[in-house]
């Protein structure tokens, strides 16, 4: 992947152990809508820890890294 990725840090809420992938993409603002999030995941445009992730509701947990369109999203637990 050419170019520098823009880093986004996302903290799970205190009562959450995970966030669904499409919800994470929407919450971080890298997509404009839930339907866009579903489309990009289904199209294989999202990487989860370096591997293509096509499950829209994949449970993303603390410590994982999501890459999409020049964004690198680091998921953190609530401290």
N, C-alpha and C positions, 0 to 999 in steps of 0.2 A: 504494500500500500504506500503510494508516494505521498509526500507532504507530511506536515506535522498534524497530529491529531489534537483536537481541542478537548481538554480534560474536564469532565463533569464528575463531581462527587455527590453521590446520592445516599442519604442515610435512611435506613428502614425506621419505621416508627417503633416506639418502645414495645408495643404489643404485637409486632409483626416479626415473623421468622423469614418471610419471603415476600416477593412482589411478582405478579405475573408479568411476563416479558412485555406484552403489549401495553400494560399499564405503566411500566417503567419508561418505555419510549415516549409515551404521552406526557407523563409527569415531568420528565426532564426537558420537554419541549423540542426534542429532535424530530418529532412528527407533529402535524397539526391536529390530527384526529385519531380516534380509535380505529376507524376503517383504514386510514393510511397505515397505521401501525400493523394491522393485520395483513395488508397487502405486501409490505416490505419484508415481513417475517416469512410469509408464505413463498415469496419470490427468492428466498435464500440470501437476502442482502444483509443479514445481521449475523455477527459472530459472537459466540459466547465462549469465553476463555480460549479463543483462537480457532474454534470449530463453528461451522455453519449451524445455526439453530433455526429450525422451521416449525417448532411447536409454539403456537401463539400464546398459550397459557403456561409455558415452561416456568417453573418456580425458581426465580432468581434469588439467591441467598447472599448473605454478607461474604465478602471476599471475592466475588465474581466480577469479571470485567466484560462489558458489552461494547462492541465496536459497530458503529453504523455511520456511514456517510461523513467521515471526517471527525466524528465524535468518539471519545473513549470514556465510557461511563464506569466509574468505580463504585461498587455497591458496598456500603459500610453498615455495620450493625449499630444499634443505638448504644451509646456508652453510658 
